[in-house]
Amino acid sequence: MGKDDNGRCVFPLTSLQIGDLQSYLSDLSLFLAVESKKFYILVDNRPWLKDLGSRSAHWWQLMVTKYRLSPFANTKGRRERKARNEASSTASTAESKKFERWFSLIDASTLSKKRVLLPVKKLRNSLLQSSELHRTLYGFIVFEVSWSNVRGINYLNELQTDTSLAVEAKSMRRWEFDSIAQAVGCLSSWFSGTLYEKHHLKEYLDSAIGIFLS
């Protein structure tokens, strides 16, 4: 990639899986910092704040994998809930038990040999009304991988299917922000690329903010 090829710094991703957990509705993109020999996976959770519409199937998958353990979730909400629980809030305890019952029911249905039809629409509305989802899947998550930590790559490109790329890395860094704007505001604290790369990453993030607001 040449320095004049600005459009190839960022590549959209149709899906992202880390371990056995997958991100379903988030806007995903890959930023290549070639000069720094790193790449960044950008996870924008703002679509979770919008109406899910006909994507109830994604909700089903999300419930099965227990989104509370997802690497794509913002742990700030988890820490805030923990603080409320430690304060012995009766309302919070009752809400937590309600969610545990839902997850137990979903897990049990996946292990059953019989098909069980759950009220997914009612479950979705209940979750939205309680704002529990918005406290967990929100904000902007960044994963940084250095090429020096990559141990293996598996690439698959077939006709009429999305290209699949699997990367095995020794380690990766992760940052979470309340919003893209917050990430841009402290870009120097988490992005260690060159000035050229920083300029194009900021340019992309600024445009992402504008696209969502338009």
Backbone torsions as a table, in degrees:
resi	resn	phi	psi	omega
1	MET	NA	122.9	178.9
2	GLY	-83.0	165.2	-178.0
3	LYS	-68.8	-24.1	179.8
4	ASP	-85.4	-6.4	-178.7
5	ASP	-92.0	66.1	-172.7
6	ASN	-64.1	-31.9	-175.8
7	GLY	-69.5	-11.0	-177.9
8	ARG	-101.0	13.7	175.2
9	CYS	-76.5	-30.3	-173.4
10	VAL	-121.0	134.0	179.0
11	PHE	-127.1	128.1	177.5
12	PRO	-71.3	145.8	177.2
13	LEU	-115.0	137.1	178.1
14	THR	-84.0	-26.0	178.1
15	SER	-159.0	161.6	-179.1
16	LEU	-146.4	130.5	178.1
17	GLN	-127.8	129.7	175.4
18	ILE	-120.3	116.5	-172.5
19	GLY	66.6	-126.9	178.6
20	ASP	-107.8	14.3	-180.0
21	LEU	-113.0	138.6	-174.0
22	GLN	-123.2	148.0	173.6
23	SER	-95.0	127.3	-171.2
24	TYR	-103.2	-44.8	-172.0
25	LEU	-109.8	-13.2	-176.4
26	SER	-65.5	152.0	170.9
27	ASP	-80.0	124.2	-172.2
28	LEU	-119.9	142.3	176.9
29	SER	-152.2	157.9	-179.2
30	LEU	-118.0	123.2	177.5
31	PHE	-108.2	121.2	-179.8
32	LEU	-94.6	117.9	174.1
33	ALA	-102.4	80.7	-171.7
34	VAL	-63.4	-42.7	-177.9
35	GLU	-63.7	-33.1	-179.4
36	SER	-90.8	-4.0	-179.3
37	LYS	58.1	47.3	178.6
38	LYS	-141.7	162.1	168.4
39	PHE	-136.6	152.0	-175.4
40	TYR	-122.9	130.8	175.0
41	ILE	-100.1	121.1	-175.3
42	LEU	-106.4	122.5	-177.5
43	VAL	-116.6	109.4	179.8
44	ASP	-99.5	111.0	-175.6
45	ASN	-87.8	6.6	-176.7
46	ARG	-59.6	-32.5	177.7
47	PRO	-57.8	-23.3	179.0
48	TRP	-68.6	-19.7	-179.4
49	LEU	-85.1	-6.1	179.9
50	LYS	-98.2	169.2	177.5
51	ASP	-62.9	130.5	-176.5
52	LEU	-76.7	-16.5	176.0
53	GLY	59.0	-125.2	-174.1
54	SER	-91.6	12.8	-175.3
55	ARG	-91.5	40.3	-177.8
56	SER	-64.7	-26.7	178.6
57	ALA	-62.7	-36.6	177.6
58	HIS	-66.1	-35.0	175.9
59	TRP	-61.6	-43.3	179.9
60	TRP	-59.1	-46.7	179.2
61	GLN	-63.6	-38.3	179.9
62	LEU	-63.5	-43.1	179.7
63	MET	-64.3	-39.6	-178.4
64	VAL	-63.1	-39.1	-177.2
65	THR	-88.0	1.9	177.6
66	LYS	56.8	84.5	-174.2
67	TYR	-58.1	-20.0	-178.3
68	ARG	-64.1	-22.2	-179.7
69	LEU	-98.6	3.7	-173.7
70	SER	-72.3	138.6	174.9
71	PRO	-68.0	-11.7	-180.0
72	PHE	-90.3	-3.1	179.6
73	ALA	-86.1	153.0	177.9
74	ASN	-87.9	118.0	-174.0
75	THR	-75.7	-10.3	178.0
76	LYS	-60.1	-43.1	177.8
77	GLY	-62.2	-37.2	178.6
78	ARG	-64.8	-41.9	179.7
79	ARG	-66.3	-37.7	178.5
80	GLU	-65.5	-39.4	177.9
81	ARG	-65.4	-38.6	178.8
82	LYS	-62.9	-40.2	178.8
83	ALA	-64.5	-38.8	178.7
84	ARG	-67.0	-37.6	178.9
85	ASN	-65.9	-38.3	179.0
86	GLU	-66.9	-23.3	177.0
87	ALA	-82.6	4.0	176.1
88	SER	59.0	48.3	177.5
89	SER	-78.7	120.0	-178.9
90	THR	-63.7	-40.5	-179.3
91	ALA	-64.9	-41.6	-179.4
92	SER	-66.3	-38.2	179.7
93	THR	-64.0	-42.7	179.2
94	ALA	-64.5	-39.9	179.2
95	GLU	-64.9	-41.0	-180.0
96	SER	-63.0	-42.1	179.2
97	LYS	-63.9	-35.2	179.4
98	LYS	-63.4	-41.9	179.1
99	PHE	-68.9	-36.3	178.4
100	GLU	-62.9	-37.8	177.9
101	ARG	-65.2	-40.0	178.2
102	TRP	-63.3	-45.8	-178.2
103	PHE	-66.0	-38.0	177.9
104	SER	-62.4	-41.0	179.9
105	LEU	-64.8	-41.9	179.9
106	ILE	-66.4	-44.6	178.7
107	ASP	-61.0	-41.6	-179.3
108	ALA	-64.0	-37.5	-178.8
109	SER	-67.7	-32.5	-179.9
110	THR	-72.8	-22.9	179.7
111	LEU	-89.9	-14.1	-178.1
112	SER	-78.6	146.2	178.0
113	LYS	-78.7	-18.7	-179.5
114	LYS	-91.8	150.6	177.2
115	ARG	-78.2	128.4	-179.9
116	VAL	-118.2	124.3	179.2
117	LEU	-93.7	112.5	179.6
118	LEU	-98.1	151.1	-179.8
119	PRO	-75.2	76.4	-175.2
120	VAL	-60.4	-40.6	-178.2
121	LYS	-63.4	-43.4	179.2
122	LYS	-66.0	-38.2	178.1
123	LEU	-62.6	-43.2	-179.9
124	ARG	-61.1	-47.4	-179.1
125	ASN	-62.9	-38.4	179.1
126	SER	-63.5	-42.5	-180.0
127	LEU	-66.8	-41.5	-179.6
128	LEU	-65.0	-42.0	-178.6
129	GLN	-65.1	-34.3	-178.6
130	SER	-80.2	-13.2	-179.5
131	SER	64.9	12.6	179.7
132	GLU	-63.2	-40.9	-179.3
133	LEU	-63.6	-41.7	-177.7
134	HIS	-67.5	-21.5	178.2
135	ARG	-82.1	-10.6	-174.7
136	THR	-115.1	-53.4	-179.7
137	LEU	-99.5	85.7	179.6
138	TYR	-152.7	171.7	174.7
139	GLY	79.1	-155.3	-171.0
140	PHE	-135.4	124.7	-177.5
141	ILE	-115.1	136.3	-179.9
142	VAL	-124.7	131.8	174.3
143	PHE	-115.8	130.2	178.5
144	GLU	-113.4	129.3	178.4
145	VAL	-126.3	126.5	175.0
146	SER	-90.0	140.3	179.8
147	TRP	-60.6	-26.8	179.4
148	SER	-67.4	-19.7	179.6
149	ASN	-96.6	-3.8	-179.9
150	VAL	-76.9	127.4	-179.0
151	ARG	-105.9	-16.9	179.5
152	GLY	-170.5	151.4	178.9
153	ILE	-136.4	134.5	175.7
154	ASN	-123.1	118.5	-174.8
155	TYR	-118.1	131.1	-180.0
156	LEU	-134.8	125.1	180.0
157	ASN	-136.3	107.3	179.7
158	GLU	-118.2	154.7	177.8
159	LEU	-62.9	140.1	175.2
160	GLN	66.6	18.1	174.1
161	THR	-136.4	158.4	176.1
162	ASP	-68.7	144.6	175.0
163	THR	-66.8	136.1	-179.4
164	SER	-112.9	131.5	179.2
165	LEU	-131.7	119.1	177.8
166	ALA	-112.1	131.1	-178.2
167	VAL	-123.3	128.7	174.2
168	GLU	-104.8	119.3	-176.6
169	ALA	-123.1	145.8	178.6
170	LYS	-65.4	-38.3	179.0
171	SER	-159.7	162.0	173.5
172	MET	-150.2	156.6	179.3
173	ARG	-102.4	153.1	-176.1
174	ARG	-138.4	135.6	174.6
175	TRP	-128.5	148.9	176.6
176	GLU	-130.7	141.3	-177.2
177	PHE	-134.8	155.7	177.2
178	ASP	-69.4	-25.4	-177.8
179	SER	-161.2	167.3	175.1
180	ILE	-64.7	-38.0	179.7
181	ALA	-58.8	-40.2	177.9
182	GLN	-65.2	-40.1	178.7
183	ALA	-63.3	-39.9	178.7
184	VAL	-66.7	-37.8	-178.0
185	GLY	-63.9	-27.6	179.4
186	CYS	-121.2	35.5	-175.3
187	LEU	-55.8	-40.1	-176.7
188	SER	-66.3	-21.5	-177.1
189	SER	-80.6	-19.4	-178.1
190	TRP	-125.3	-21.3	179.6
191	PHE	-99.4	119.2	-174.1
192	SER	-105.5	18.1	-178.3
193	GLY	-77.7	-178.0	180.0
194	THR	-73.6	169.4	178.5
195	LEU	-62.0	-36.5	177.8
196	TYR	-62.4	-47.2	-179.7
197	GLU	-66.9	-40.5	179.2
198	LYS	-61.8	-40.4	179.5
199	HIS	-60.8	-45.4	-176.8
200	HIS	-75.2	-32.2	175.5
201	LEU	-66.8	-44.7	178.3
202	LYS	-62.2	-40.6	178.9
203	GLU	-61.0	-42.2	179.7
204	TYR	-67.2	-45.3	-178.7
205	LEU	-64.3	-39.9	177.6
206	ASP	-62.2	-39.8	179.3
207	SER	-69.3	-33.7	178.5
208	ALA	-64.2	-36.9	177.3
209	ILE	-64.1	-43.9	-179.0
210	GLY	-66.0	-38.0	-179.8
211	ILE	-63.5	-40.1	-177.4
212	PHE	-71.0	-33.3	-177.3
213	LEU	-79.7	-22.4	-176.9
214	SER	-75.5	NA	NA
